[in-house]
Amino acid sequence: MSRISRVECRMVFLEPEVLRTDALQTFVRQETILVSLTTDDGLTGTGYAYTIGTGGSSVLALLRDHLAGLLVGADARNVEALWQRLLSVTRATSVGAITSLALAAVDTALWDLRCLRAGEPLWRLAGGAHERLPLYDTEGGWLHLTPDELASSAVRARERGLRGAKVKVGKPTVGEDTERLAAVRAAVGPDWVLMVDANQSMTGAEAVRRARAYEPYDIAWFEEPLPADDLAGHVRLAASTSIPVAVGESLYAVGRFAEYLSAGAAGIVQVDVARVGGITPWLKTAHTAEAFNVQVAPHFLMELHASLACAVPAGMYVEHIPQLAAITRTPLSIVDGCVVPPESPGIGIDWDEDAIDDLRVA
């Protein structure tokens, strides 16, 4: 049998390895919510989600008070049915971040169980499209860094073999943004990939103006230029610039991605497995993007997205921004600037249970 006999919900606080700032916020800490599901045949699968500093206790309460009890006795093999069941009992709080994060932690644990039972790694069981994908650096591109610091960070990333770097934009003036981009482009040369990320900080008119200023620096994509609910603004921006517009880290449902893709507002899809509600809707989103001939470069969560991006044909890049080193034992395999997805059965994350216990929030 494979019925769920035990549900454990935990949370740990993880401090970022470097100061992380963007146009709207500082990354204070990562609240990491973990769900472990044990079945009556002796397997345990673990999934997780995260918040940037606030809301983790609300996700944990939703799991403990409303969802965990529904899982006990359920057949863990019926992943799609369980996702739909949990969604149905949280309709009053869907679509939204707290519910999506809770569903994601459960769904990822179910996929971990599915892969463990099959004896296969996630990247292969979910599709097996790529044996590796290129990595780009984000950790050296934060908004508080000076142009010289950005340039030095990009050079170090290139020397490590990474295939590109993302620079945060959204300074008070266009000139400050372009000074930063000019410094990085001059340091790494014309053939290295550069992306920019505004973190939803701009108006529609300002995004159009700044995109034109960024174009001379051969930018691979303009990420989250506008608030995520401004579909019409993204449509206008995409039509006005040669830079692909990247969206998705702040979209919480497959249907929203379909709207963006249908409207021509998404040149790159950056679906986040935690925020979209888990591996089940992540895969649906990635295949929807493929149907529109749009590639997927997922947001954050590199330890899980390494496997997912390699699973699907639309996989493009993985974002290198370390997240789980404090509570895992085995780092990702990086070869020639590409991530090689884990071959071990399961989702490929080697949890350090002792470290989790030490960092666990009561």
WOSUL-V756067 format. One record per residue. RES is the residue in one letter. PSI is psi as a letter, one per 30 degrees, with the letter a starting at -180 (999 if undefined). D_LAST is the distance of its C-alpha to the last C-alpha in Angstrom with 1 decimal. Layout:
res | psi | d_last
RES | PSI | D_LAST
RES | PSI | D_LAST
This chain:
res | psi | d_last
M | l | 32.8
S | h | 29.8
R | k | 28.0
I | k | 24.2
S | f | 23.0
R | k | 19.2
V | k | 16.7
E | k | 13.2
C | k | 11.2
R | l | 8.5
M | k | 8.2
V | l | 9.0
F | k | 10.9
L | k | 14.5
E | k | 17.1
P | k | 20.6
E | f | 23.1
V | l | 25.7
L | k | 26.0
R | j | 26.3
T | k | 28.4
D | a | 30.4
A | f | 32.7
L | f | 30.0
Q | l | 26.8
T | k | 25.0
F | j | 22.2
V | e | 19.4
R | l | 16.6
Q | j | 15.9
E | j | 12.8
T | j | 13.2
I | k | 12.4
L | k | 13.3
V | k | 15.0
S | k | 16.6
L | k | 19.5
T | k | 21.3
T | l | 24.9
D | f | 27.2
D | g | 29.3
G | g | 26.6
L | k | 25.5
T | k | 22.0
G | k | 21.8
T | k | 18.9
G | l | 19.0
Y | l | 17.2
A | a | 17.6
Y | l | 16.7
T | l | 17.2
I | i | 18.7
G | f | 16.5
T | l | 15.9
G | f | 15.2
G | e | 12.5
S | f | 10.4
S | e | 13.8
V | e | 14.4
L | e | 11.3
A | e | 12.5
L | e | 16.0
L | e | 15.2
R | e | 13.5
D | f | 15.8
H | f | 19.0
L | e | 19.4
A | e | 17.8
G | f | 20.1
L | f | 23.1
L | f | 22.6
V | k | 22.8
G | f | 26.5
A | l | 27.4
D | j | 29.6
A | f | 27.6
R | f | 30.9
N | i | 31.6
V | e | 29.5
E | e | 31.5
A | e | 31.6
L | e | 27.9
W | e | 27.5
Q | e | 30.1
R | e | 28.7
L | e | 25.2
L | e | 27.1
S | e | 29.3
V | f | 26.6
T | g | 25.1
R | e | 28.6
A | f | 27.9
T | g | 25.3
S | k | 27.2
V | k | 28.3
G | l | 25.5
A | e | 22.7
I | e | 19.6
T | e | 21.4
S | e | 22.9
L | e | 19.6
A | e | 18.2
L | e | 21.6
A | e | 21.7
A | e | 18.6
V | e | 20.1
D | e | 23.6
T | e | 23.0
A | e | 21.5
L | e | 24.7
W | e | 26.8
D | e | 25.2
L | e | 26.2
R | e | 29.6
C | e | 30.4
L | e | 29.3
R | e | 31.5
A | f | 34.3
G | g | 33.9
E | l | 34.2
P | l | 32.3
L | e | 31.1
W | e | 33.7
R | e | 36.5
L | e | 35.4
A | f | 34.8
G | e | 38.2
G | h | 39.0
A | e | 40.8
H | k | 40.4
E | f | 39.9
R | l | 38.6
L | l | 38.2
P | k | 38.6
L | k | 35.7
Y | l | 35.8
D | k | 33.9
T | f | 31.8
E | f | 30.1
G | g | 33.3
G | g | 34.3
W | l | 32.0
L | f | 33.8
H | f | 33.6
L | k | 35.5
T | l | 39.3
P | e | 41.9
D | e | 42.6
E | e | 39.0
L | e | 38.8
A | e | 42.0
S | e | 40.9
S | e | 37.6
A | e | 39.6
V | e | 42.1
R | e | 39.5
A | e | 38.0
R | e | 41.5
E | f | 42.3
R | f | 39.2
G | f | 40.8
L | l | 38.6
R | f | 40.7
G | a | 39.9
A | k | 37.6
K | k | 36.2
V | k | 36.9
K | k | 35.1
V | l | 37.7
G | g | 37.9
K | l | 39.2
P | f | 41.2
T | l | 44.4
V | e | 45.8
G | e | 47.3
E | e | 44.1
D | e | 42.8
T | e | 46.0
E | e | 46.2
R | e | 42.9
L | e | 44.0
A | e | 47.4
A | e | 46.0
V | e | 43.9
R | e | 46.7
A | e | 49.2
A | e | 47.0
V | f | 46.3
G | l | 49.6
P | f | 50.6
D | g | 49.3
W | k | 45.6
V | k | 43.3
L | k | 41.8
M | l | 39.6
V | l | 38.5
D | j | 35.4
A | f | 35.6
N | h | 32.2
Q | g | 33.8
S | f | 35.2
M | l | 38.9
T | l | 41.4
G | e | 43.6
A | e | 46.6
E | e | 44.8
A | e | 43.4
V | e | 47.0
R | e | 48.3
R | e | 45.8
A | e | 46.1
R | e | 49.8
A | f | 49.1
Y | f | 46.7
E | e | 49.2
P | f | 51.4
Y | g | 48.5
D | i | 48.3
I | k | 44.8
A | e | 43.4
W | l | 41.3
F | j | 40.2
E | k | 36.5
E | h | 35.1
P | e | 37.9
L | l | 37.4
P | k | 34.8
A | f | 33.9
D | g | 35.4
D | i | 38.7
L | e | 40.5
A | e | 43.9
G | e | 43.3
H | e | 42.2
V | e | 45.4
R | e | 47.5
L | e | 45.9
A | e | 46.2
A | f | 49.9
S | f | 50.5
T | l | 49.3
S | f | 49.9
I | k | 46.2
P | k | 44.1
V | k | 41.4
A | k | 37.9
V | l | 35.5
G | f | 32.6
E | f | 29.2
S | g | 28.8
L | k | 30.4
Y | g | 28.4
A | k | 31.0
V | e | 33.8
G | e | 36.3
R | e | 35.7
F | e | 36.5
A | e | 39.6
E | e | 40.6
Y | e | 40.4
L | e | 42.2
S | e | 44.9
A | f | 45.5
G | g | 45.9
A | f | 43.1
A | j | 41.0
G | f | 42.7
I | k | 39.5
V | k | 36.5
Q | h | 33.1
V | k | 31.0
D | k | 27.2
V | e | 25.9
A | e | 22.4
R | f | 24.1
V | f | 27.0
G | g | 24.9
G | a | 25.0
I | e | 27.7
T | e | 29.9
P | f | 30.7
W | e | 30.6
L | e | 33.5
K | e | 35.3
T | e | 35.1
A | e | 36.3
H | e | 39.3
T | e | 40.1
A | e | 40.3
E | e | 42.6
A | f | 44.8
F | g | 45.3
N | h | 46.0
V | k | 43.0
Q | l | 40.8
V | k | 37.0
A | i | 35.1
P | l | 31.4
H | k | 28.9
F | a | 26.2
L | h | 24.2
M | f | 26.9
E | f | 25.3
L | e | 25.7
H | f | 28.6
A | e | 30.7
S | e | 31.1
L | e | 31.5
A | e | 34.0
C | f | 36.0
A | f | 36.1
V | k | 38.0
P | e | 41.5
A | f | 40.5
G | k | 38.0
M | e | 39.1
Y | l | 36.6
V | k | 33.1
E | k | 31.3
H | j | 30.4
I | j | 27.3
P | k | 24.8
Q | e | 21.3
L | g | 19.5
A | e | 21.1
A | f | 18.0
I | g | 16.7
T | l | 20.1
R | f | 22.9
T | k | 26.0
P | l | 27.2
L | l | 29.4
S | k | 33.1
I | k | 35.1
V | k | 38.9
D | h | 41.5
G | g | 39.1
C | k | 38.0
V | k | 34.8
V | j | 35.5
P | k | 33.1
P | k | 31.5
E | f | 33.8
S | k | 31.2
P | k | 30.6
G | a | 27.7
I | f | 26.3
G | g | 26.9
I | k | 23.5
D | i | 22.9
W | k | 19.1
D | j | 18.0
E | e | 15.5
D | e | 15.2
A | e | 14.4
I | e | 11.8
D | e | 10.0
D | e | 10.6
L | f | 9.4
R | k | 6.3
V | k | 3.8
A | 999 | 0.0
